[in-house]
Each structure stands twice: as structure tokens, then as C-alpha cells.
Amino acid sequence: DAGVTQSPTHLIKTRGQQVTLRCSPISGHKSVSWYQQVLGQGPQFIFQYYEKEERGRGNFPDRFSARQFPNYSSELNVNALLLGDSALYLCASSLWQGMLTEAFFGQGTRLTVV
Amino acid sequence: AQTVTQSQPEMSVQEAETVTLSCTYDTSENNYYLFWYKQPPSRQMILVIRQEAYKQQNATENRFSVNFQKAAKSFSLKISDSQLGDTAMYFCARTQHNAGNMLTFGGGTRLMVKP
């Protein structure tokens, strides 16, 4: 079975631009979460979606948005990019959103803002 | 803010020896779960071991075991018979009952296993 897939793996954007990151969860998984991992730090929670509805939001500005599609894939959008948005963006999928449910991570998208 | 703290930014261990990584956390909840994740250079987070807070028995997965001290809010990871493939970043993480399976991560410990 395919694991969590994220695209693209790397991209470079200019300050002020907009970016869309994509995530395909493991087949059968209905929950997708997004995390931002700045170099040298632990991941920070951005969003969680379950059954196409937002179920959790971290402490990120409104420039960050996301959505989940009927096939449970997800997109993370970041508008008006800042240099500080440079990070590894991780997607995690799980069967549902219960506390014990194991989260499976993708390999991430490395975003560089110049 | 409820935090997870890993006080050892870097550690090294000789192959076949034992190493312990430390983690402390803050929570006001009684029901939560604790995890150790491994992140090799490939960047993919891999679950190493998990502990349910209501269970007193420490979790064990092959060479990996934890020392869970609930009152002290401490959750250390012991790696026995260290292997070169254990070289990676290790993150301690916590969930809480009112936030689904949202994970709060510590800052990580970089572990180097030396031949």
C-alpha cells in the first residue's frame, strides 16, 4: 500500500507569492493533519481535517488555509509568503481523529521563500 | 501554553551500547498519550513507541522502552543495543483528550550512533 504522499517535494517561492501544497492520505484514512517544521525545531500543528471538515487549527495567521476533498486528499494554501514561512511542511493521515489513532507522516514538502 | 521539552539537543552513543533520551511535558489533563517519533535524514516521521497515560506499565517495543513517570511528567526513551540505523532526530510528542490526535512536539534530540 502506498503511504502518505506529498507534492511537490521541494519548491522555491518569492516573498508575497502564494503556494499550494498537496497531500494524499493512506487509502481508507479520513483524517489529514498539517504541521510546519522550521529547521532545527519540532513540528508545529497547523490544521486537522476529518471527513472534510476542519476539526482543529493551530496558532497560525489567516494567511494559512486548507481544505479536504471528497477523496480525503488535502491542500494547504499559504498566501503572501514571508521569509519565515520557509520550512518543511508535513502531512499526516490517520483513520480518524481519535486520540489514540496513529498518525502516519509523509516525507514533507520543503518550502524555501526567498 | 502546554509544552513538551527535550533538554538534550544532541547525544551520541557507541554502537551496541544503551542511550536514554529525556522528555518532560506540561499538561492539565489526566487522559493523554505520549509518543516518541524518529525522523531520519529522509525526513519522514516514524512512530517508535507510544504510552497511554492511564497505564502504569511502561511500553516496550523490541530495543526501545520508555520510563513513564506520570507525577513527574517525565517520559524518557531508552534505546538498547544501539544500531547505526538509529542515527536520527528523535521527537517526544503528546496528545490530549480534547484535541483529537493533534500532536504537540518537543524540540528534538539529535542522536548519533558511532561505529
gemmi code that builds the backbone of each chain (N, CA, C; Angstrom):
import gemmi

chains = {
    "A": [
        ("ASP", (0.843, -1.207, 0.000), (0.000, 0.000, 0.000), (0.866, 1.240, 0.000)),
        ("ALA", (0.416, 2.248, -0.716), (1.152, 3.494, -0.735), (0.974, 4.195, 0.600)),
        ("GLY", (2.039, 4.866, 1.026), (1.957, 5.642, 2.248), (1.372, 7.003, 1.955)),
        ("VAL", (1.593, 7.928, 2.851), (1.149, 9.297, 2.668), (2.060, 9.953, 1.631)),
        ("THR", (1.471, 10.521, 0.602), (2.277, 11.156, -0.440), (2.025, 12.653, -0.451)),
        ("GLN", (3.111, 13.399, -0.571), (3.036, 14.847, -0.607), (3.718, 15.358, -1.875)),
        ("SER", (3.138, 16.427, -2.409), (3.753, 17.040, -3.580), (3.612, 18.550, -3.506)),
        ("PRO", (4.593, 19.282, -4.065), (5.879, 18.758, -4.535), (6.792, 18.440, -3.350)),
        ("THR", (7.963, 17.878, -3.632), (8.903, 17.574, -2.559), (9.695, 18.812, -2.167)),
        ("HIS", (9.994, 19.645, -3.143), (10.708, 20.901, -2.881), (10.085, 21.988, -3.747)),
        ("LEU", (10.094, 23.211, -3.260), (9.791, 24.332, -4.125), (10.349, 25.615, -3.532)),
        ("ILE", (10.599, 26.539, -4.419), (11.131, 27.847, -4.046), (10.147, 28.908, -4.514)),
        ("LYS", (9.792, 29.791, -3.601), (8.859, 30.872, -3.910), (9.467, 32.208, -3.482)),
        ("THR", (8.914, 33.257, -4.025), (9.343, 34.614, -3.697), (8.392, 35.216, -2.673)),
        ("ARG", (8.928, 36.063, -1.819), (8.089, 36.762, -0.834), (6.873, 37.388, -1.516)),
        ("GLY", (5.715, 37.252, -0.874), (4.492, 37.827, -1.386), (3.688, 36.893, -2.276)),
        ("GLN", (4.340, 35.819, -2.761), (3.620, 34.869, -3.604), (2.728, 33.963, -2.768)),
        ("GLN", (1.973, 33.161, -3.477), (1.080, 32.193, -2.859), (1.559, 30.790, -3.223)),
        ("VAL", (1.303, 29.818, -2.331), (1.733, 28.451, -2.592), (0.643, 27.475, -2.179)),
        ("THR", (0.545, 26.372, -2.917), (-0.391, 25.290, -2.587), (0.383, 23.990, -2.466)),
        ("LEU", (0.241, 23.347, -1.332), (0.877, 22.056, -1.077), (-0.203, 20.985, -1.041)),
        ("ARG", (0.139, 19.801, -1.532), (-0.852, 18.749, -1.657), (-0.467, 17.501, -0.872)),
        ("CYS", (-1.498, 16.791, -0.420), (-1.285, 15.598, 0.393), (-2.341, 14.560, 0.034)),
        ("SER", (-1.882, 13.338, -0.209), (-2.796, 12.210, -0.409), (-2.627, 11.255, 0.753)),
        ("PRO", (-3.687, 11.013, 1.521), (-3.563, 10.145, 2.689), (-3.505, 8.674, 2.290)),
        ("ILE", (-3.203, 7.857, 3.250), (-3.254, 6.411, 3.055), (-4.696, 6.021, 2.740)),
        ("SER", (-4.856, 5.074, 1.817), (-6.198, 4.647, 1.426), (-6.997, 4.208, 2.652)),
        ("GLY", (-8.206, 4.756, 2.771), (-9.054, 4.418, 3.906), (-8.959, 5.386, 5.064)),
        ("HIS", (-7.933, 6.220, 5.070), (-7.776, 7.216, 6.133), (-8.645, 8.433, 5.813)),
        ("LYS", (-9.344, 8.920, 6.847), (-10.268, 10.021, 6.630), (-9.809, 11.324, 7.274)),
        ("SER", (-8.727, 11.270, 8.017), (-8.238, 12.464, 8.704), (-6.876, 12.858, 8.165)),
        ("VAL", (-6.705, 14.146, 7.930), (-5.421, 14.687, 7.485), (-5.061, 15.861, 8.382)),
        ("SER", (-3.818, 15.879, 8.815), (-3.298, 16.994, 9.611), (-2.077, 17.580, 8.924)),
        ("TRP", (-1.881, 18.866, 9.122), (-0.718, 19.562, 8.574), (0.133, 20.113, 9.719)),
        ("TYR", (1.447, 20.013, 9.535), (2.417, 20.530, 10.507), (3.488, 21.327, 9.779)),
        ("GLN", (3.987, 22.364, 10.458), (5.112, 23.136, 9.948), (6.331, 22.826, 10.808)),
        ("GLN", (7.437, 22.469, 10.160), (8.670, 22.179, 10.893), (9.773, 23.106, 10.406)),
        ("VAL", (10.037, 24.135, 11.175), (11.139, 25.043, 10.884), (12.447, 24.328, 11.202)),
        ("LEU", (13.469, 24.608, 10.428), (14.762, 23.931, 10.579), (15.265, 23.999, 12.012)),
        ("GLY", (15.593, 22.850, 12.575), (16.128, 22.779, 13.919), (15.085, 22.753, 15.015)),
        ("GLN", (13.805, 22.699, 14.654), (12.738, 22.677, 15.649), (11.822, 21.479, 15.436)),
        ("GLY", (10.959, 21.254, 16.414), (9.949, 20.222, 16.263), (8.769, 20.729, 15.447)),
        ("PRO", (7.997, 19.819, 14.863), (6.823, 20.229, 14.072), (5.795, 20.959, 14.928)),
        ("GLN", (5.110, 21.904, 14.294), (4.025, 22.630, 14.951), (2.738, 22.397, 14.180)),
        ("PHE", (1.674, 22.133, 14.909), (0.373, 21.820, 14.325), (-0.230, 23.040, 13.648)),
        ("ILE", (-0.728, 22.829, 12.404), (-1.384, 23.915, 11.675), (-2.888, 23.668, 11.588)),
        ("PHE", (-3.275, 22.539, 10.996), (-4.691, 22.206, 10.777), (-4.909, 20.703, 10.927)),
        ("GLN", (-6.152, 20.366, 11.272), (-6.614, 18.995, 11.136), (-7.970, 19.004, 10.453)),
        ("TYR", (-8.127, 18.102, 9.484), (-9.401, 17.900, 8.808), (-9.825, 16.450, 8.991)),
        ("TYR", (-11.108, 16.310, 9.213), (-11.690, 14.973, 9.326), (-13.035, 15.002, 8.634)),
        ("GLU", (-13.255, 14.036, 7.747), (-14.498, 13.994, 6.981), (-14.801, 15.353, 6.340)),
        ("LYS", (-13.763, 15.962, 5.800), (-13.859, 17.188, 5.005), (-14.199, 18.431, 5.820)),
        ("GLU", (-14.188, 18.300, 7.112), (-14.454, 19.460, 7.970), (-13.217, 19.775, 8.815)),
        ("GLU", (-12.965, 21.062, 9.013), (-11.872, 21.475, 9.884), (-12.202, 21.104, 11.323)),
        ("ARG", (-11.310, 20.371, 11.952), (-11.540, 19.918, 13.321), (-10.535, 20.521, 14.305)),
        ("GLY", (-9.546, 21.183, 13.791), (-8.568, 21.809, 14.681), (-7.711, 22.776, 13.907)),
        ("ARG", (-7.303, 23.836, 14.591), (-6.471, 24.864, 13.978), (-5.432, 25.299, 14.996)),
        ("GLY", (-4.184, 25.361, 14.567), (-3.117, 25.822, 15.440), (-2.991, 27.337, 15.400)),
        ("ASN", (-1.970, 27.833, 16.060), (-1.756, 29.269, 16.186), (-1.002, 29.802, 14.968)),
        ("PHE", (-1.686, 29.844, 13.850), (-1.098, 30.353, 12.612), (-1.997, 31.455, 12.065)),
        ("PRO", (-1.414, 32.412, 11.333), (-2.223, 33.532, 10.817), (-3.186, 33.073, 9.730)),
        ("ASP", (-4.114, 33.966, 9.401), (-5.145, 33.658, 8.411), (-4.585, 33.475, 7.011)),
        ("ARG", (-3.316, 33.787, 6.819), (-2.683, 33.534, 5.508), (-2.623, 32.038, 5.206)),
        ("PHE", (-2.742, 31.251, 6.247), (-2.728, 29.795, 6.102), (-4.177, 29.302, 6.025)),
        ("SER", (-4.450, 28.476, 5.031), (-5.777, 27.874, 4.910), (-5.609, 26.472, 4.339)),
        ("ALA", (-6.632, 25.679, 4.483), (-6.556, 24.309, 3.979), (-7.958, 23.840, 3.638)),
        ("ARG", (-7.999, 22.724, 2.941), (-9.273, 22.093, 2.672), (-9.040, 20.611, 2.421)),
        ("GLN", (-10.123, 19.856, 2.560), (-10.064, 18.416, 2.304), (-11.127, 18.080, 1.286)),
        ("PHE", (-10.771, 17.254, 0.333), (-11.645, 16.930, -0.783), (-12.431, 15.644, -0.507)),
        ("PRO", (-13.466, 15.370, -1.328), (-14.265, 14.146, -1.108), (-13.431, 12.869, -1.102)),
        ("ASN", (-12.308, 12.847, -1.787), (-11.459, 11.641, -1.762), (-10.481, 11.669, -0.591)),
        ("TYR", (-10.650, 12.629, 0.308), (-9.871, 12.795, 1.550), (-8.473, 13.364, 1.337)),
        ("SER", (-8.090, 13.641, 0.093), (-6.833, 14.349, -0.107), (-7.000, 15.775, 0.412)),
        ("SER", (-5.883, 16.459, 0.557), (-5.943, 17.785, 1.186), (-4.950, 18.730, 0.529)),
        ("GLU", (-5.270, 19.994, 0.595), (-4.369, 21.057, 0.158), (-4.156, 22.042, 1.290)),
        ("LEU", (-2.926, 22.510, 1.389), (-2.590, 23.592, 2.313), (-2.183, 24.790, 1.458)),
        ("ASN", (-2.813, 25.923, 1.692), (-2.518, 27.146, 0.962), (-1.903, 28.176, 1.904)),
        ("VAL", (-0.879, 28.826, 1.412), (-0.278, 29.912, 2.174), (-0.191, 31.126, 1.254)),
        ("ASN", (-0.812, 32.215, 1.667), (-0.813, 33.456, 0.888), (0.241, 34.429, 1.420)),
        ("ALA", (0.603, 35.387, 0.570), (1.502, 36.477, 0.978), (2.707, 35.944, 1.728)),
        ("LEU", (3.450, 35.067, 1.083), (4.547, 34.369, 1.739), (5.564, 35.323, 2.347)),
        ("LEU", (6.029, 34.924, 3.527), (7.087, 35.632, 4.245), (8.322, 34.737, 4.305)),
        ("LEU", (9.486, 35.353, 4.531), (10.704, 34.560, 4.649), (10.566, 33.522, 5.764)),
        ("GLY", (9.851, 33.878, 6.816), (9.686, 32.990, 7.963), (8.799, 31.790, 7.693)),
        ("ASP", (8.162, 31.765, 6.520), (7.348, 30.598, 6.158), (8.216, 29.474, 5.595)),
        ("SER", (9.495, 29.733, 5.383), (10.408, 28.690, 4.915), (10.475, 27.579, 5.957)),
        ("ALA", (10.143, 26.373, 5.532), (10.059, 25.263, 6.476), (9.768, 23.976, 5.720)),
        ("LEU", (9.792, 22.876, 6.466), (9.312, 21.593, 5.962), (7.857, 21.466, 6.384)),
        ("TYR", (6.978, 21.229, 5.442), (5.553, 21.087, 5.744), (5.203, 19.603, 5.674)),
        ("LEU", (4.749, 19.095, 6.795), (4.452, 17.679, 6.925), (2.948, 17.450, 6.938)),
        ("CYS", (2.545, 16.409, 6.240), (1.152, 15.973, 6.253), (1.104, 14.636, 6.977)),
        ("ALA", (0.088, 14.447, 7.792), (-0.101, 13.178, 8.495), (-1.528, 12.708, 8.271)),
        ("SER", (-1.682, 11.423, 7.998), (-3.032, 10.894, 7.857), (-3.307, 9.860, 8.934)),
        ("SER", (-4.565, 9.725, 9.271), (-4.976, 8.727, 10.251), (-6.389, 8.280, 9.920)),
        ("LEU", (-6.745, 7.138, 10.476), (-8.066, 6.569, 10.184), (-9.176, 7.524, 10.575)),
        ("TRP", (-9.054, 8.048, 11.789), (-9.992, 9.066, 12.235), (-9.237, 9.994, 13.164)),
        ("GLN", (-9.903, 10.755, 13.966), (-9.210, 11.793, 14.720), (-9.137, 11.474, 16.209)),
        ("GLY", (-9.422, 10.242, 16.582), (-9.364, 9.889, 17.987), (-7.966, 9.988, 18.535)),
        ("MET", (-7.860, 10.208, 19.839), (-6.584, 10.499, 20.466), (-5.565, 9.384, 20.292)),
        ("LEU", (-6.016, 8.143, 20.264), (-5.083, 7.034, 20.182), (-4.726, 6.692, 18.743)),
        ("THR", (-5.421, 7.312, 17.807), (-5.220, 6.942, 16.414), (-3.829, 7.329, 15.947)),
        ("GLU", (-3.103, 6.352, 15.428), (-1.737, 6.609, 14.988), (-1.743, 7.507, 13.762)),
        ("ALA", (-0.862, 8.484, 13.769), (-0.678, 9.376, 12.629), (0.497, 8.892, 11.806)),
        ("PHE", (0.285, 8.773, 10.509), (1.328, 8.358, 9.578), (1.742, 9.585, 8.768)),
        ("PHE", (3.028, 9.844, 8.742), (3.527, 11.059, 8.116), (4.061, 10.814, 6.722)),
        ("GLY", (3.904, 11.823, 5.875), (4.563, 11.845, 4.590), (5.982, 12.368, 4.732)),
        ("GLN", (6.684, 12.461, 3.626), (8.077, 12.902, 3.651), (8.207, 14.407, 3.599)),
        ("GLY", (7.087, 15.086, 3.465), (7.116, 16.529, 3.577), (7.399, 17.257, 2.281)),
        ("THR", (7.056, 18.533, 2.296), (7.403, 19.462, 1.224), (8.319, 20.514, 1.812)),
        ("ARG", (9.506, 20.637, 1.221), (10.453, 21.661, 1.681), (10.179, 22.942, 0.930)),
        ("LEU", (9.676, 23.962, 1.624), (9.374, 25.267, 1.025), (10.469, 26.252, 1.407)),
        ("THR", (11.038, 26.887, 0.393), (12.010, 27.947, 0.614), (11.444, 29.238, 0.049)),
        ("VAL", (11.375, 30.261, 0.876), (10.886, 31.570, 0.449), (12.087, 32.514, 0.368)),
        ("VAL", (12.276, 33.117, -0.793), (13.441, 33.994, -0.997), (12.994, 35.426, -1.287)),
    ],
    "B": [
        ("ALA", (0.811, 28.080, 27.530), (0.857, 27.030, 26.515), (1.347, 25.726, 27.137)),
        ("GLN", (0.734, 24.649, 26.716), (1.165, 23.351, 27.222), (2.278, 22.849, 26.336)),
        ("THR", (3.430, 22.573, 26.944), (4.639, 22.341, 26.169), (5.224, 20.963, 26.403)),
        ("VAL", (6.113, 20.597, 25.490), (6.915, 19.389, 25.594), (8.371, 19.828, 25.478)),
        ("THR", (9.207, 19.394, 26.416), (10.592, 19.858, 26.479), (11.563, 18.698, 26.387)),
        ("GLN", (12.502, 18.823, 25.461), (13.593, 17.856, 25.344), (14.872, 18.633, 25.630)),
        ("SER", (15.513, 18.308, 26.724), (16.622, 19.126, 27.218), (17.968, 18.786, 26.601)),
        ("GLN", (18.030, 17.735, 25.802), (19.298, 17.299, 25.197), (19.253, 17.553, 23.699)),
        ("PRO", (19.836, 18.630, 23.206), (19.794, 18.896, 21.768), (20.517, 17.825, 20.950)),
        ("GLU", (21.625, 17.320, 21.492), (22.404, 16.314, 20.777), (22.932, 15.271, 21.754)),
        ("MET", (22.993, 14.039, 21.264), (23.594, 12.968, 22.044), (24.311, 12.020, 21.090)),
        ("SER", (25.296, 11.316, 21.645), (25.966, 10.289, 20.851), (26.141, 9.044, 21.699)),
        ("VAL", (26.228, 7.917, 21.034), (26.373, 6.628, 21.716), (27.169, 5.699, 20.814)),
        ("GLN", (27.932, 4.837, 21.424), (28.652, 3.839, 20.649), (27.697, 2.719, 20.253)),
        ("GLU", (27.945, 2.185, 19.073), (27.161, 1.061, 18.590), (27.139, -0.040, 19.644)),
        ("ALA", (25.950, -0.644, 19.831), (25.701, -1.747, 20.759), (25.512, -1.293, 22.210)),
        ("GLU", (25.733, -0.016, 22.487), (25.515, 0.456, 23.845), (24.095, 0.987, 24.007)),
        ("THR", (23.791, 1.430, 25.229), (22.448, 1.913, 25.575), (22.463, 3.421, 25.773)),
        ("VAL", (21.414, 4.070, 25.332), (21.299, 5.526, 25.489), (19.881, 5.867, 25.926)),
        ("THR", (19.760, 6.915, 26.726), (18.451, 7.367, 27.201), (18.225, 8.820, 26.805)),
        ("LEU", (17.107, 9.075, 26.155), (16.725, 10.431, 25.741), (15.629, 10.931, 26.692)),
        ("SER", (15.741, 12.175, 27.122), (14.832, 12.724, 28.130), (13.713, 13.560, 27.509)),
        ("CYS", (12.585, 13.579, 28.184), (11.446, 14.386, 27.751), (10.603, 14.719, 28.975)),
        ("THR", (10.248, 15.974, 29.118), (9.268, 16.366, 30.133), (8.158, 17.125, 29.431)),
        ("TYR", (6.991, 17.153, 30.046), (5.852, 17.780, 29.391), (4.976, 18.447, 30.430)),
        ("ASP", (4.137, 19.290, 29.934), (3.207, 20.009, 30.783), (1.793, 19.702, 30.291)),
        ("THR", (0.920, 19.335, 31.193), (-0.476, 19.123, 30.840), (-1.332, 19.267, 32.072)),
        ("SER", (-2.547, 19.731, 31.855), (-3.530, 19.818, 32.938), (-4.530, 18.671, 32.855)),
        ("GLU", (-4.333, 17.810, 31.850), (-5.265, 16.719, 31.628), (-4.814, 15.470, 32.374)),
        ("ASN", (-5.757, 14.587, 32.615), (-5.425, 13.306, 33.228), (-5.344, 12.202, 32.183)),
        ("ASN", (-5.961, 12.452, 31.034), (-6.033, 11.436, 29.989), (-5.324, 11.959, 28.746)),
        ("TYR", (-4.228, 11.350, 28.383), (-3.464, 11.791, 27.225), (-2.553, 10.650, 26.798)),
        ("TYR", (-1.895, 10.857, 25.683), (-0.995, 9.849, 25.163), (0.349, 10.495, 24.850)),
        ("LEU", (1.392, 9.714, 24.989), (2.753, 10.191, 24.748), (3.403, 9.321, 23.683)),
        ("PHE", (4.240, 9.940, 22.872), (4.844, 9.248, 21.746), (6.324, 9.645, 21.623)),
        ("TRP", (7.092, 8.732, 21.063), (8.415, 9.057, 20.545), (8.407, 8.775, 19.048)),
        ("TYR", (8.824, 9.808, 18.284), (8.949, 9.686, 16.844), (10.417, 9.808, 16.470)),
        ("LYS", (10.784, 9.102, 15.400), (12.139, 9.154, 14.842), (12.043, 9.837, 13.480)),
        ("GLN", (12.954, 10.768, 13.207), (12.992, 11.430, 11.906), (14.402, 11.303, 11.326)),
        ("PRO", (14.603, 10.333, 10.444), (15.916, 10.173, 9.804), (16.122, 11.254, 8.751)),
        ("PRO", (17.275, 11.286, 8.115), (17.518, 12.300, 7.081), (16.500, 12.272, 5.945)),
        ("SER", (15.815, 11.160, 5.760), (14.770, 11.104, 4.733), (13.580, 11.994, 5.072)),
        ("ARG", (13.529, 12.527, 6.284), (12.542, 13.500, 6.766), (11.226, 12.888, 7.237)),
        ("GLN", (10.976, 11.634, 6.912), (9.679, 11.057, 7.271), (9.644, 10.695, 8.747)),
        ("MET", (8.636, 11.169, 9.440), (8.427, 10.864, 10.854), (7.944, 9.428, 11.004)),
        ("ILE", (8.614, 8.670, 11.856), (8.261, 7.273, 12.072), (7.965, 7.077, 13.552)),
        ("LEU", (6.807, 6.491, 13.864), (6.455, 6.246, 15.257), (7.347, 5.138, 15.821)),
        ("VAL", (7.972, 5.421, 16.948), (8.853, 4.453, 17.610), (8.097, 3.704, 18.697)),
        ("ILE", (7.396, 4.456, 19.542), (6.732, 3.849, 20.692), (5.706, 4.819, 21.248)),
        ("ARG", (4.649, 4.301, 21.887), (3.645, 5.173, 22.484), (3.240, 4.633, 23.857)),
        ("GLN", (2.760, 5.560, 24.664), (2.395, 5.246, 26.047), (1.050, 5.906, 26.353)),
        ("GLU", (0.139, 5.148, 26.908), (-1.138, 5.712, 27.333), (-1.004, 6.146, 28.784)),
        ("ALA", (-1.409, 7.352, 29.076), (-1.138, 7.930, 30.397), (-1.822, 7.179, 31.532)),
        ("TYR", (-2.923, 6.511, 31.243), (-3.638, 5.817, 32.313), (-3.042, 4.442, 32.607)),
        ("LYS", (-2.065, 4.024, 31.800), (-1.411, 2.738, 32.028), (-0.120, 2.952, 32.814)),
        ("GLN", (0.022, 2.261, 33.912), (1.224, 2.404, 34.720), (2.412, 1.646, 34.133)),
        ("GLN", (2.115, 0.579, 33.389), (3.198, -0.229, 32.845), (3.893, 0.515, 31.720)),
        ("ASN", (5.216, 0.518, 31.765), (5.989, 1.183, 30.732), (5.931, 0.397, 29.419)),
        ("ALA", (5.772, 1.119, 28.309), (5.703, 0.492, 26.991), (7.078, 0.001, 26.549)),
        ("THR", (7.087, -1.076, 25.795), (8.323, -1.647, 25.240), (8.051, -2.098, 23.820)),
        ("GLU", (8.982, -1.782, 22.921), (8.934, -2.235, 21.539), (10.342, -2.671, 21.142)),
        ("ASN", (10.580, -3.971, 21.260), (11.894, -4.539, 20.898), (13.015, -3.832, 21.675)),
        ("ARG", (13.907, -3.128, 21.000), (15.044, -2.482, 21.673), (14.673, -1.148, 22.322)),
        ("PHE", (13.439, -0.711, 22.115), (13.013, 0.599, 22.608), (12.078, 0.423, 23.808)),
        ("SER", (12.326, 1.177, 24.851), (11.445, 1.162, 26.017), (11.375, 2.562, 26.592)),
        ("VAL", (10.333, 2.787, 27.394), (10.162, 4.109, 27.989), (10.146, 3.983, 29.506)),
        ("ASN", (10.487, 5.105, 30.147), (10.325, 5.239, 31.588), (9.331, 6.377, 31.792)),
        ("PHE", (8.087, 6.018, 32.081), (6.998, 6.984, 32.211), (6.759, 7.268, 33.681)),
        ("GLN", (6.979, 8.502, 34.077), (6.763, 8.949, 35.450), (5.672, 10.020, 35.418)),
        ("LYS", (4.413, 9.593, 35.632), (3.288, 10.495, 35.433), (3.308, 11.682, 36.388)),
        ("ALA", (3.602, 11.425, 37.637), (3.593, 12.515, 38.615), (4.655, 13.556, 38.284)),
        ("ALA", (5.775, 13.093, 37.805), (6.871, 13.997, 37.448), (6.725, 14.540, 36.036)),
        ("LYS", (5.735, 14.057, 35.286), (5.509, 14.442, 33.895), (6.791, 14.263, 33.091)),
        ("SER", (7.336, 13.048, 33.209), (8.580, 12.695, 32.540), (8.358, 11.450, 31.697)),
        ("PHE", (8.992, 11.425, 30.516), (8.759, 10.337, 29.561), (10.055, 10.133, 28.780)),
        ("SER", (10.956, 9.312, 29.303), (12.249, 9.126, 28.656), (12.233, 7.872, 27.785)),
        ("LEU", (13.065, 7.885, 26.764), (13.193, 6.779, 25.816), (14.555, 6.124, 25.987)),
        ("LYS", (14.558, 4.823, 26.186), (15.801, 4.071, 26.273), (15.952, 3.215, 25.024)),
        ("ILE", (17.108, 3.357, 24.382), (17.430, 2.546, 23.210), (18.558, 1.605, 23.613)),
        ("SER", (18.281, 0.325, 23.575), (19.277, -0.696, 23.926), (19.938, -1.222, 22.660)),
        ("ASP", (21.184, -1.705, 22.808), (21.891, -2.295, 21.666), (21.804, -1.362, 20.447)),
        ("SER", (22.240, -0.128, 20.627), (22.119, 0.883, 19.582), (22.732, 0.422, 18.270)),
        ("GLN", (22.044, 0.758, 17.183), (22.489, 0.396, 15.842), (22.732, 1.657, 15.018)),
        ("LEU", (23.574, 1.527, 13.996), (23.891, 2.690, 13.165), (22.617, 3.290, 12.568)),
        ("GLY", (21.653, 2.452, 12.267), (20.391, 2.931, 11.700), (19.533, 3.705, 12.674)),
        ("ASP", (19.921, 3.739, 13.927), (19.174, 4.538, 14.914), (19.556, 6.013, 14.845)),
        ("THR", (20.606, 6.330, 14.093), (21.011, 7.724, 13.934), (19.876, 8.528, 13.303)),
        ("ALA", (19.410, 9.550, 14.001), (18.245, 10.327, 13.548), (17.932, 11.413, 14.567)),
        ("MET", (16.959, 12.256, 14.224), (16.332, 13.151, 15.199), (15.217, 12.382, 15.888)),
        ("TYR", (15.111, 12.565, 17.196), (14.044, 11.930, 17.960), (13.185, 13.011, 18.606)),
        ("PHE", (11.871, 12.869, 18.408), (10.936, 13.838, 18.944), (9.975, 13.166, 19.913)),
        ("CYS", (9.799, 13.801, 21.041), (8.791, 13.408, 22.003), (7.524, 14.199, 21.676)),
        ("ALA", (6.361, 13.588, 21.812), (5.124, 14.281, 21.464), (3.992, 13.824, 22.373)),
        ("ARG", (2.975, 14.670, 22.464), (1.850, 14.417, 23.356), (0.544, 14.767, 22.660)),
        ("THR", (-0.506, 14.015, 22.938), (-1.861, 14.421, 22.565), (-2.636, 14.681, 23.849)),
        ("GLN", (-3.821, 15.245, 23.707), (-4.693, 15.433, 24.854), (-6.124, 15.210, 24.416)),
        ("HIS", (-6.992, 14.869, 25.359), (-8.273, 14.291, 25.007), (-9.208, 15.272, 24.317)),
        ("ASN", (-8.988, 16.557, 24.467), (-9.905, 17.498, 23.847), (-9.389, 18.028, 22.516)),
        ("ALA", (-8.389, 17.360, 21.952), (-7.790, 17.852, 20.702), (-7.526, 16.709, 19.728)),
        ("GLY", (-8.404, 15.723, 19.693), (-8.243, 14.630, 18.748), (-6.877, 14.011, 18.845)),
        ("ASN", (-6.255, 13.765, 17.682), (-4.894, 13.238, 17.720), (-3.889, 14.295, 17.285)),
        ("MET", (-4.212, 15.555, 17.552), (-3.252, 16.618, 17.327), (-2.036, 16.402, 18.230)),
        ("LEU", (-0.855, 16.498, 17.657), (0.383, 16.242, 18.390), (1.080, 17.542, 18.748)),
        ("THR", (1.538, 17.630, 19.986), (2.425, 18.708, 20.415), (3.822, 18.113, 20.570)),
        ("PHE", (4.771, 18.622, 19.804), (6.116, 18.052, 19.759), (7.100, 18.844, 20.603)),
        ("GLY", (8.120, 18.128, 21.084), (9.268, 18.798, 21.677), (10.214, 19.266, 20.583)),
        ("GLY", (11.318, 19.886, 20.992), (12.261, 20.452, 20.046), (13.199, 19.445, 19.412)),
        ("GLY", (13.210, 18.228, 19.926), (14.002, 17.171, 19.307), (15.362, 16.969, 19.935)),
        ("THR", (15.865, 15.749, 19.814), (17.230, 15.381, 20.207), (17.886, 14.701, 19.016)),
        ("ARG", (19.045, 15.221, 18.628), (19.781, 14.592, 17.515), (20.668, 13.497, 18.094)),
        ("LEU", (20.419, 12.256, 17.685), (21.186, 11.115, 18.178), (22.132, 10.616, 17.092)),
        ("MET", (23.391, 10.494, 17.458), (24.393, 9.944, 16.554), (24.899, 8.636, 17.153)),
        ("VAL", (24.791, 7.559, 16.392), (25.345, 6.274, 16.816), (26.676, 6.087, 16.096)),
        ("LYS", (27.721, 5.913, 16.882), (29.072, 5.823, 16.327), (29.529, 4.378, 16.229)),
        ("PRO", (30.196, 4.038, 15.141), (30.678, 2.646, 14.976), (31.871, 2.365, 15.891)),
    ],
}
model = gemmi.Model(1)
for chain_id, residues in chains.items():
    chain = gemmi.Chain(chain_id)
    for i, (resn, *xyz) in enumerate(residues, 1):
        res = gemmi.Residue()
        res.name, res.seqid = resn, gemmi.SeqId(i, " ")
        for name, pos in zip(("N", "CA", "C"), xyz):
            atom = gemmi.Atom()
            atom.name, atom.element = name, gemmi.Element(name[0])
            atom.pos, atom.b_iso = gemmi.Position(*pos), 0.0
            res.add_atom(atom)
        chain.add_residue(res)
    model.add_chain(chain)
structure = gemmi.Structure()
structure.add_model(model)
structure.setup_entities()
